[in-house]
Structures are given as C-alpha cells and as structure tokens.
Amino acid sequence: MLPEFLFSPFLGQPAWAWLGFIALVVVLLAFDLGVLHRKEREIEVRESLILSAFYIAMALAFGGFVWWRMGAEAGQLFITGFLVEKTLAMDNIFVISLIFTYFAVPRIFQHRVLLWGILGVIVLRGIMIGLGARLIEEFDWILLVFGAFLLFTGIKMLALADQTPEIGDNALLRFLRRRLRVTSDFVGNRFLVRRPHPAEPSRMVWYVTPLFLALLMVEAADLVFAVDSIPAIFAITQDPYIVYTSNIFAILGLRALYFALAAMMHRFRYLKYALALILVFIGGKILFAELFFHVPAALSLGVTLFLLASGIVGSLLKTRREEAARGLPAE
C-alpha cells in the first residue's frame, strides 16, 4: 500500500519526489535553526556568506538531480527559475533593510524576524503557486497576461530604479498603527506583551511591539514581491514541481544572504536595472513564443546569467572607480 502511494502521481510528479523535497527542506531548516543558530545572536558577514554559499550549493545539487531525473531542459529551467527568484530575493533584501532601519531593529533581533518571515513566505508561496497552476490549467491565455504584466513591471522598474521606498508613508503601516496598541519600545525579542490598559490600569491588554510591526511589514513586502515572482517563474516553466522547488530554494537562503548583503547593497546599484531587464526579457519571451516559436531553455538561462552577471560586475566596477577617485581603499 505504501509503495503504491509513493509512486502515485501528484501535480505531474510521483508523491515520493514531493515528499523527498519537503523532507530535505525540513532537514535544512532543522540544521540551520536547531544546530547553527540555536541561541539568539548576531550573525557576522563571514558566517552569512558561508551559509549562503551552502544554500546555493544545495540548490545547484538539487538542480543536478532534476537534470538527471527529468532531462536537460528541466534542469536548465530549474536553474533559470532559481536565478530569477534569487535576484528578486536580493531586491527584497534592500526593502527588508529599509524596514529594519526604519524601526531601528537591533541586529540581534533581526534573525528572529527573518526566521518567522521566511516560514510565512514558504506557506504563502505554496498557496500562490497552487493558485497560479490552477489558473494556467483552466485558462491558457493567462500566460499572455503574465507576460504583459512582466513587461510592464520591468519597464516601470527601470524608470523607478533610483527611487527609495518611504517606509513611514506606507498605507499598511499607518493602518496597523491606528488599529493596534503598539509599545513605544522593544520588549526583548517578543512580538506581543501584556500591559495595563491606558484608560483602565487594572485591566491587562495585549500590545504589539515594534518588532511585530517589522515582521508584518516584511511579510507584506514579500507579498508584493510575490506578485512579480509568481508570474516570472510561471513564464519560465509551468511544471509545478520546478516552480515550487526553485522558489523555495531561493527563499531558504534569503535569511543567510541578508546579513551578507544588507551592509553592501550600496555596491550593487545596477542590480535593479539587471532585474528589470530580466523581467522584460521573460515577459517578452512569452509573447514572442505565442507569435513565433518557443525560446529554448538554454537560451533563457544564458540571457538570465548574462544580465545578472552584467549587473553585479558593472556595479562593483562602478563603486571601485568611485572609491579610487575619492582616494578610499577598495572594500
């Protein structure tokens, strides 16, 4: 009975492939949280880089498994999807850094916010990917909508790449401050705390801390980025297994990557331009495929790699020249 269940199909793949991936994610999270970061502490840049490299290596190894089991095109699509999602995650890091700066979240507590944020993201992405897969199954033309949306988003991102979001003017934050009782300071690493009611000191009521507001803003930021992310990955491939696994692998390393990149985001000024061009390319590829012919997965991977590498290398060369002109030592 059990072997029969393991080999029964689920969303295009046998159940054992899904269960194996979920088991791998659980093991990685348990190792990360239960062994490496069991005690709350500040994460240094060197440790962040090592852990980020580990998660990237795991993603590439899983991509190799997809390549071996599902074929070269599937492997190339997984890697392309992972790179696009990783690039979007890097842009998300910039916004998370602004949120932490606005709330003045101590570095030692940032790990806790990111932990709960990423657990929420894993669930949220699963729901959104399931809905996306259902829409594509029912309505073939929805891919054209995704393509047009990505084209529009990429062009808009190019136009607004130099602008910085104002966290304090965010409508959600204003709504939360009006509706929730918020403490004026942090209470350790707690999200909720009981304190006397301001009008009835004898009655204890729940307050949220600024750390909880930061968590809600991080979750809201990911929801906004998911609006770009989900169409982007479905524009690359409609295989639910590749879509979900590449998404989750990109997200798993986000917390580790944050502590390495948050202090260096100023050095990646062209990254947003590269991301915008990647979205334009993916959106244009969908429309092109409908009018002419299917774009090979290898070409999509090559263009994505080229644009991403150009954005990173161009940014580093630019900041190095600026530092040399000011007589500063290169970082």
Buried (B, 14 or more C-beta within 10 A) or exposed (E): EEEEEBEEEBBBBBBBBBEBBEEBBEEBBEEBBEEEBEEEEEBEEEBBBEBBBBBBEBBEEBBEBBBEEBEEEBBBBBBBBBBBBBBBBBBBBBBBBBBBEBBEBEEEBBBBBBBBBBEBBBEBBEEBBBEBBEBBEEEEEBBBEBBBBBBEBBBEBBEEBEEEBEBEEBEBBEEBEEEEEEBEEBBEBBBEBEEEEEEEEEEEEEBBBBBBBBBBBBBBBBBEBBEBBBBBBBBBBBBBBBBBBBBBBBBBBBBBBBBBBBEEBEBBBBBBBBBBBBBBBBBBBBBBBBEEEEBEBEEBBEBBEBBBEBBBEBBBEBBBEEBEEEEEEEE
